Amino acid sequence: MQTNLRGRDLIGDLDFSKEEVETVLEVAFDLKKKKALGEPTPYLRDKTLAMLFFFSSTRTRGSFEAGMAQLGGHAAFIESATTQIKHGDTAKEIGEIYGRYFDGLAIRHCDWLEGNKYINEVARASRVPVLNMQCDIYHPFQCLADLMTIMEKKGRDLRGKKIVVSWAYAASYLKPISVPQSLILQMPRFGMDVTLAYPPEFPLMPEIVEEAQAQARKFNTRFEITNDMVEGFRDADVVYAKSWGPLLTTTDPTEGKRLQDMYKDWITDAKKMSVAKPDAIYMHPLPADREIEVTNEVLDGPQSVVYDEAENRLHAQKAVMALTM
Ligand code: CP
């Protein structure tokens, strides 16, 4: 167990070493057990977290806010639109000033080519830990919850297990690419074989894919890319299929929608799930476009673990907050 996380930021998935992520998971499982038993866990009594949102949220806001209260502290929900950020408060000023009010700063900023840069600028000016609640590049807390969920369903030793991280069609909006990027970076470190599936116009950032491939080589796991959703699903233990925007191809929403609409058949349905292992689990961070991205039959079916996955956001985040703040 690593005991030196106090004061640390979590912005990118590889900011914590594999051993440090194992520590987070150990604490998360303990916190989950204690919550089930009704045992109080006031590890952050009198501490405060600022939650600064530039983008909407259901799970992230709820789980960070509930988590801080369960740890004996308080979380302040701050929407960027109701601050003076649009009137000139810079990232440096937010880091300097909120770093003096609060014991931790959590930020969600998903704007393409802006979010990660902003969070890092805040972190450079902040004297307290900065936690990434999702940016344009990474969604590290979702990924920790996903890893925790996979371990609960498939065992702690994931060597030889296959996860397919697949693009899926969506009609609602061009979703960030941060979830698949975090998954392909983190899962090789825990022994999983990764298959990344997407239509040609929907690649991830080349530098992230290269880093994921380097992690796969380091941990002696397989890493494959396919442009065929069904081939990606073949023999998978974990099906993680969600939509993301064609951000490396175009940032024009109209052109992006046209590209998305070319792949309406990239829906997760029972037929595609039947290509995966019979005991495969289906994962999605939510929200999902029902009957477009995934059928109700799969999302509400016996292979779906999406509610456990959403629950584990709470426990994983409490673990990181308790260890860093
Ligand atoms: N999965 C996830 O991050 O959910 P929210 O966007 O609702 O926070």
Residues whose N, C-alpha, C, O or C-beta is under 5 A from the ligand:
A	BS01	CP	S56 S57 T58 R59 T60 R61 P285 L286
